[in-house]
C-alpha cells in the first residue's frame, strides 16, 4: 500500500520526466480512470508550486536584506590611513578607467559571529523551515477537507438518501430470498437506507449516486416486479456523486434493449424535465423544468431543477421531453422550496469513456437509439419503469 510520500515521489518523477516510458504510460492510464488519483496529483502540483513560489520570495527577501546591509556598511566604512594616501592617486584612475576605487570595509564582530553561525547551521535551518511550511500547508489542507465534509450541514445542501428503520418484509423472508439468489445461508442485516438507480447498459451495469452506496457492505437491486439481484460497485466518482454498479447474479439474463439514450451535450434553461424514483416502496413520478445550468454554489458539474424531490430519489434518472437522459438526481437545497440538483449526463458519459479507454472492466455498450422521442409522457413512463430500480444498502 502506497503512502503519501510514495505518491509524492511518483508525481515528482512524473513531472520531472524521469519515469520510464512504461511506468509513465501506466500512470497516465490510471489518472484517466481514477478521478481521486488525478485530484491527488493536482493537490501535489498546487502544493509544490506554492512551496516553490514561497522559496523564491524568501530568496528575494534575503537578497534585499543583503543589499540593505551593504548600503549600511558603506555608510559606516572607515578608510585606513593607507587608503587615504592612496585616495588621491586613485582619483586619476577613476577618470581614466571609469571605475571607482574599492573602499576597505570593516565588518563588526557581531556580524562575523552571525555569518559564522549561518554558515554552520544553514542546512538545519532550511530543513526546519521546510518542515514548518509543510506543517502549515497540511493544517490548511486538513481544514479545507473538514470544511468540505461539513458542507452539506453548513450550507443547506442535503443528499436524498432515504433512511429505512425497518424493511416491511420479515428477516426470515429476506434471508430466504437472498438464499435463493446466492444459495448461501448467510444472515443478512436489515437494510439501513436506500435510493434509486437505473440501467446504464443492457448487460447489467447501473448508475446511482455515490452517497447512496457509501459505506455499504452489500447492495440489493429491486425492480418494479419485485425481482431482486445482488450488485457490486465497479467505479465511483465522489466529486460528481456518481457510482457505477454491476449485477453479479448468475440468474440475471439482461435488461433487454434500453429505450432511452444519454445526452452528451448541455441542456437549455427552461426545458421541461421529469424523473422517476423510489422515495417510497412504489415508483413515483415528478416533473418540472431546468432552472439553472449550474448546481449548488455554481458547481458546473450539476444542473439545478425545479422538481420536488424527496429522500430516496437520489440516483434516479432525469430526462427531457424527448426521452434523453440528461442527469442523475443528487440532492436538494434545504432553504429553497423545490430547488434540487442533478449530476449532468455529460460528466457520466465522460466517466464511461475514460473507463472504457483505460480498460477498467468490460466495455460499456451504451444504448444508441432513443425509443421515447415523439411519444406522450405516459407512454414514456410505461417504457421507462422497467429500467428504474430501488438500490437497497446493507451494512
C-alpha positions as CSV (number, residue, x, y, z in Angstrom):
1,X,0.0,0.0,0.0
2,X,1.5,3.3,-1.1
3,X,2.0,6.2,1.4
4,X,1.7,9.9,0.7
5,X,5.5,10.0,0.4
6,X,5.4,7.3,-2.3
7,X,2.7,9.2,-4.2
8,X,4.7,12.4,-3.9
9,X,7.9,10.7,-5.2
10,X,5.9,9.2,-8.1
11,X,4.3,12.5,-9.0
12,X,7.7,14.3,-8.7
13,X,9.4,11.9,-11.1
14,X,6.4,12.1,-13.4
15,X,6.5,15.9,-13.6
16,X,10.4,15.9,-13.9
17,X,10.2,13.4,-16.9
18,X,12.4,10.8,-15.2
19,X,9.8,8.0,-15.1
20,X,10.4,5.1,-17.6
21,X,8.0,5.1,-20.6
22,X,6.1,2.1,-19.3
23,X,5.5,3.5,-15.8
24,X,4.6,6.9,-17.3
25,X,2.0,5.3,-19.6
26,X,0.6,3.2,-16.8
27,X,0.3,6.3,-14.5
28,X,-1.4,8.3,-17.3
29,X,-3.9,5.5,-17.7
30,X,-4.6,5.4,-14.0
31,X,-5.1,9.2,-13.9
32,X,-7.6,9.0,-16.8
33,X,-9.6,6.3,-15.0
34,X,-9.3,7.4,-11.4
35,X,-10.5,10.9,-10.6
36,X,-9.3,10.6,-7.0
37,X,-5.7,9.9,-8.1
38,X,-6.0,12.8,-10.6
39,X,-7.2,15.1,-7.8
40,X,-4.2,13.9,-5.6
41,X,-1.8,14.9,-8.5
42,X,-3.5,18.3,-8.7
43,X,-3.1,18.8,-5.0
44,X,0.6,17.8,-5.2
45,X,1.2,20.3,-8.1
46,X,-0.6,23.0,-6.1
47,X,1.5,22.3,-3.0
48,X,4.8,22.1,-4.8
49,X,4.0,25.2,-6.8
50,X,3.2,27.1,-3.6
51,X,6.4,26.0,-1.9
52,X,8.5,26.9,-4.9
53,X,6.9,30.4,-5.0
54,X,7.5,30.7,-1.3
55,X,11.1,29.7,-1.7
56,X,11.6,32.4,-4.4
57,X,10.1,35.0,-2.2
58,X,12.5,34.0,0.7
59,X,15.5,34.2,-1.7
60,X,14.4,37.6,-2.9
61,X,13.9,38.8,0.7
62,X,17.4,37.6,1.6
63,X,18.9,39.4,-1.4
64,X,17.2,42.6,-0.4
65,X,18.4,42.3,3.1
66,X,22.0,41.7,1.9
67,X,21.8,44.8,-0.3
68,X,20.5,46.8,2.6
69,X,23.3,45.6,4.8
70,X,25.9,46.5,2.2
71,X,24.4,50.0,2.0
72,X,24.6,50.4,5.8
73,X,28.2,49.1,5.7
74,X,29.2,51.6,3.0
75,X,27.9,54.4,5.2
76,X,29.9,53.2,8.2
77,X,33.0,52.5,6.2
78,X,36.2,53.7,7.7
79,X,39.2,54.3,5.5
80,X,42.7,53.4,6.9
81,X,45.5,55.9,6.6
82,X,47.0,54.0,3.7
83,X,43.7,54.1,1.9
84,X,43.5,57.9,2.5
85,X,47.0,58.3,1.0
86,X,46.1,56.1,-2.0
87,X,42.8,58.0,-2.5
88,X,44.5,60.9,-4.3
89,X,46.4,58.5,-6.6
90,X,43.3,56.6,-7.4
91,X,41.3,59.7,-8.5
92,X,43.1,59.7,-11.8
93,X,42.3,56.1,-12.3
94,X,38.6,56.8,-11.6
95,X,38.5,59.2,-14.6
96,X,40.8,57.0,-16.8
97,X,39.1,53.7,-16.3
98,X,35.6,54.7,-15.2
99,X,35.9,52.5,-12.1
100,X,35.6,53.7,-8.5
101,X,38.3,52.7,-6.0
102,X,37.4,49.9,-3.7
103,X,36.9,51.0,-0.1
104,X,38.3,48.8,2.6
105,X,35.3,47.6,4.6
106,X,35.4,46.7,8.3
107,X,32.9,44.1,9.5
108,X,31.9,44.2,13.1
109,X,32.5,41.2,15.4
110,X,28.7,40.8,15.8
111,X,28.2,40.4,12.1
112,X,31.2,38.0,11.9
113,X,29.5,35.8,14.5
114,X,26.2,35.9,12.8
115,X,27.8,34.9,9.5
116,X,29.7,32.1,11.1
117,X,26.5,30.8,12.8
118,X,24.6,30.9,9.5
119,X,27.3,29.0,7.6
120,X,27.4,26.3,10.3
121,X,23.6,25.9,10.7
122,X,22.3,26.7,7.2
123,X,21.2,23.1,6.4
124,X,19.5,22.6,9.8
125,X,17.6,25.9,9.5
126,X,16.5,25.2,5.9
127,X,15.1,21.8,7.0
128,X,13.3,23.3,9.9
129,X,11.8,26.0,7.7
130,X,10.7,23.3,5.2
131,X,9.1,21.2,7.9
132,X,7.3,24.3,9.3
133,X,6.0,25.2,5.8
134,X,4.8,21.7,5.2
135,X,3.0,21.7,8.6
136,X,1.3,24.9,7.8
137,X,0.1,23.7,4.4
138,X,-1.0,20.3,5.9
139,X,-3.0,22.1,8.5
140,X,-4.7,24.4,5.9
141,X,-5.4,21.4,3.7
142,X,-6.9,19.5,6.6
143,X,-9.1,22.4,7.4
144,X,-10.3,22.6,3.8
145,X,-11.1,18.9,3.8
146,X,-13.0,19.3,7.0
147,X,-15.0,22.2,5.7
148,X,-15.8,20.2,2.5
149,X,-17.0,17.3,4.7
150,X,-19.3,19.7,6.6
151,X,-20.6,21.4,3.5
152,X,-24.0,19.7,3.5
153,X,-24.8,20.7,7.0
154,X,-23.2,24.2,7.0
155,X,-24.6,25.5,3.7
156,X,-28.0,24.0,3.5
157,X,-27.4,21.2,0.9
158,X,-28.8,17.8,1.7
159,X,-28.4,14.5,0.0
160,X,-31.5,12.4,-0.7
161,X,-30.7,9.1,0.9
162,X,-33.8,7.5,2.3
163,X,-33.3,6.1,5.8
164,X,-35.1,2.8,6.4
165,X,-35.8,1.8,10.0
166,X,-37.4,-1.4,9.2
167,X,-38.0,-3.3,5.9
168,X,-41.6,-4.4,5.7
169,X,-40.7,-7.9,4.9
170,X,-39.6,-10.1,7.8
171,X,-35.9,-11.0,8.3
172,X,-36.7,-14.7,7.6
173,X,-38.4,-13.8,4.3
174,X,-35.4,-11.6,3.3
175,X,-32.9,-14.3,4.1
176,X,-34.9,-16.8,2.1
177,X,-34.9,-14.5,-0.9
178,X,-31.2,-13.9,-0.7
179,X,-30.5,-17.6,-0.3
180,X,-32.4,-18.3,-3.5
181,X,-30.3,-15.7,-5.3
182,X,-26.9,-16.8,-3.9
183,X,-27.5,-20.2,-2.4
184,X,-25.6,-19.2,0.7
185,X,-27.3,-19.5,4.1
186,X,-25.8,-16.3,5.5
187,X,-27.6,-14.0,7.9
188,X,-28.2,-10.6,6.4
189,X,-28.8,-7.4,8.4
190,X,-31.9,-5.3,7.6
191,X,-31.4,-2.5,5.1
192,X,-30.2,0.8,6.6
193,X,-31.1,3.1,3.7
194,X,-32.0,3.1,0.1
195,X,-32.1,5.2,-3.1
196,X,-32.8,4.9,-6.8
197,X,-30.7,3.5,-9.7
198,X,-31.3,2.9,-13.4
199,X,-29.8,0.8,-16.1
200,X,-26.7,2.1,-17.9
201,X,-26.3,-0.9,-20.3
202,X,-28.5,-3.9,-21.2
203,X,-25.9,-6.3,-19.8
204,X,-26.2,-5.4,-16.1
205,X,-24.5,-2.1,-15.4
206,X,-26.4,0.5,-13.5
207,X,-26.0,4.1,-12.3
208,X,-26.8,5.6,-8.9
209,X,-25.5,8.4,-6.6
210,X,-22.2,7.7,-4.8
211,X,-23.7,8.9,-1.4
212,X,-26.4,6.2,-1.7
213,X,-23.9,3.3,-1.6
214,X,-21.2,5.0,0.6
215,X,-20.2,2.6,3.4
216,X,-22.2,-0.3,2.0
217,X,-21.2,-3.9,2.7
218,X,-23.7,-5.3,0.2
219,X,-26.3,-4.0,-2.3
220,X,-29.6,-5.3,-3.5
221,X,-31.3,-4.1,-6.6
222,X,-35.1,-4.5,-6.7
223,X,-37.3,-3.8,-9.7
224,X,-40.9,-2.9,-10.2
225,X,-41.9,-6.6,-10.4
226,X,-40.0,-7.2,-7.1
227,X,-37.3,-9.1,-8.8
228,X,-34.1,-8.8,-6.9
229,X,-30.4,-9.0,-7.8
230,X,-27.2,-8.6,-5.9
231,X,-24.9,-5.9,-7.2
232,X,-21.4,-4.5,-6.6
233,X,-19.9,-1.1,-7.2
234,X,-17.3,-1.2,-10.0
235,X,-16.4,2.5,-10.0
236,X,-17.2,5.7,-8.1
237,X,-16.8,9.4,-8.8
238,X,-17.0,11.2,-5.5
239,X,-16.6,14.7,-6.9
240,X,-19.7,14.3,-9.1
241,X,-21.6,12.0,-6.8
242,X,-21.7,9.1,-9.3
243,X,-21.4,5.3,-8.8
244,X,-21.5,2.5,-11.5
245,X,-22.8,-0.8,-10.3
246,X,-22.8,-4.3,-11.9
247,X,-25.2,-7.1,-11.2
248,X,-23.4,-10.2,-10.2
249,X,-26.2,-12.8,-10.1
250,X,-25.9,-15.8,-12.4
251,X,-29.7,-15.8,-12.8
252,X,-29.6,-12.3,-14.4
253,X,-30.3,-12.6,-18.2
254,X,-30.0,-8.9,-19.1
255,X,-32.3,-5.9,-19.2
256,X,-33.2,-6.0,-22.8
257,X,-32.9,-3.0,-25.2
258,X,-32.9,0.2,-23.2
259,X,-35.5,2.7,-24.5
260,X,-33.6,5.9,-23.8
261,X,-30.3,7.4,-24.8
262,X,-27.7,9.5,-22.9
263,X,-27.3,13.2,-23.8
264,X,-23.6,14.2,-24.1
265,X,-24.2,17.9,-24.5
266,X,-25.7,20.6,-22.4
267,X,-29.4,21.1,-21.9
268,X,-31.1,24.5,-22.1
269,X,-32.7,26.6,-19.5
270,X,-36.4,26.2,-19.2
271,X,-36.5,22.7,-20.7
272,X,-39.3,20.5,-19.3
273,X,-37.7,17.6,-17.3
274,X,-39.0,14.8,-15.2
275,X,-37.7,12.0,-13.0
276,X,-38.8,8.6,-11.7
277,X,-37.6,7.3,-8.3
278,X,-38.3,5.5,-5.1
279,X,-38.9,7.9,-2.2
280,X,-41.3,5.1,-1.0
281,X,-41.9,1.5,-2.0
282,X,-43.8,2.4,-5.2
283,X,-42.3,4.1,-8.2
284,X,-43.0,7.9,-8.1
285,X,-43.1,10.4,-11.0
286,X,-42.2,14.1,-10.6
287,X,-41.7,16.8,-13.2
288,X,-40.5,20.4,-13.5
289,X,-38.1,22.4,-15.5
290,X,-34.3,23.1,-15.7
291,X,-33.8,26.3,-13.8
292,X,-30.0,26.7,-13.9
293,X,-27.1,25.2,-15.8
294,X,-25.0,25.0,-12.7
295,X,-25.6,23.4,-9.3
296,X,-25.1,24.2,-5.7
297,X,-22.8,27.2,-5.3
298,X,-22.2,27.4,-9.0
299,X,-20.9,23.9,-9.5
300,X,-20.8,23.4,-13.3
301,X,-21.0,19.6,-13.0
302,X,-24.6,19.8,-11.9
303,X,-28.0,21.2,-13.0
304,X,-30.5,23.0,-10.8
305,X,-34.0,21.8,-11.4
306,X,-37.4,22.8,-10.1
307,X,-38.6,19.3,-9.1
308,X,-39.9,18.5,-5.6
309,X,-37.6,15.5,-5.0
310,X,-37.6,13.6,-1.7
311,X,-35.2,11.3,0.2
312,X,-35.0,8.1,-1.9
313,X,-34.9,10.0,-5.2
314,X,-31.1,10.1,-5.2
315,X,-29.6,8.2,-8.2
316,X,-32.8,8.5,-10.2
317,X,-32.8,9.4,-13.9
318,X,-33.5,12.9,-15.1
319,X,-35.0,13.1,-18.6
320,X,-36.1,15.8,-21.0
321,X,-39.4,15.8,-23.1
322,X,-37.7,13.8,-25.9
323,X,-36.7,11.0,-23.6
324,X,-33.0,11.8,-23.5
325,X,-31.4,11.1,-20.2
326,X,-29.7,14.4,-19.1
327,X,-28.8,13.9,-15.5
328,X,-28.8,11.9,-12.2
329,X,-30.7,13.2,-9.2
330,X,-28.3,14.0,-6.4
331,X,-29.6,16.4,-3.7
332,X,-31.6,19.5,-2.8
333,X,-31.2,22.8,-1.1
334,X,-32.9,22.9,2.3
335,X,-33.7,26.6,2.4
336,X,-35.2,26.8,-1.1
337,X,-38.5,25.1,-1.9
338,X,-38.4,22.7,-4.8
339,X,-34.7,23.5,-5.7
340,X,-33.0,20.2,-6.5
341,X,-29.7,19.3,-8.2
342,X,-28.7,16.6,-10.7
343,X,-25.3,15.5,-12.0
344,X,-25.0,16.3,-15.7
345,X,-25.1,13.3,-18.1
346,X,-22.1,14.8,-19.9
347,X,-20.0,14.0,-16.8
348,X,-21.4,10.5,-16.7
349,X,-20.5,10.0,-20.3
350,X,-17.0,11.4,-19.8
351,X,-16.6,8.9,-16.9
352,X,-17.8,5.9,-19.0
353,X,-15.5,7.0,-21.9
354,X,-12.4,7.2,-19.7
355,X,-13.2,3.8,-18.1
356,X,-13.6,2.2,-21.5
357,X,-10.3,3.8,-22.8
358,X,-8.4,2.6,-19.7
359,X,-9.8,-0.9,-19.9
360,X,-11.4,-0.7,-16.4
361,X,-13.8,-3.6,-16.6
362,X,-15.7,-4.7,-19.7
363,X,-16.6,-2.2,-22.4
364,X,-19.8,-0.3,-21.8
365,X,-22.3,-0.9,-24.6
366,X,-24.5,2.2,-24.2
367,X,-27.8,2.5,-26.0
368,X,-27.6,4.3,-29.3
369,X,-31.3,4.7,-30.2
370,X,-34.0,6.6,-28.4
371,X,-37.4,4.9,-28.4
372,X,-39.1,7.6,-26.3
373,X,-38.9,10.5,-28.7
374,X,-42.2,11.6,-30.2
375,X,-44.3,9.6,-27.6
376,X,-46.5,11.0,-24.9
377,X,-45.3,11.3,-21.3
378,X,-47.5,8.3,-20.0
379,X,-46.1,6.2,-22.8
380,X,-42.5,7.2,-21.9
381,X,-43.1,6.3,-18.3
382,X,-44.5,2.9,-19.2
383,X,-41.4,2.1,-21.2
384,X,-39.0,3.5,-18.5
385,X,-40.4,1.9,-15.4
386,X,-38.8,-1.5,-16.0
387,X,-35.3,0.1,-16.1
388,X,-35.5,2.1,-12.8
389,X,-34.8,0.2,-9.5
390,X,-34.6,0.5,-5.8
391,X,-31.0,0.4,-4.5
392,X,-31.1,-1.1,-1.0
393,X,-28.0,-0.8,1.1
394,X,-26.8,-3.2,3.8
395,X,-24.1,-2.7,6.4
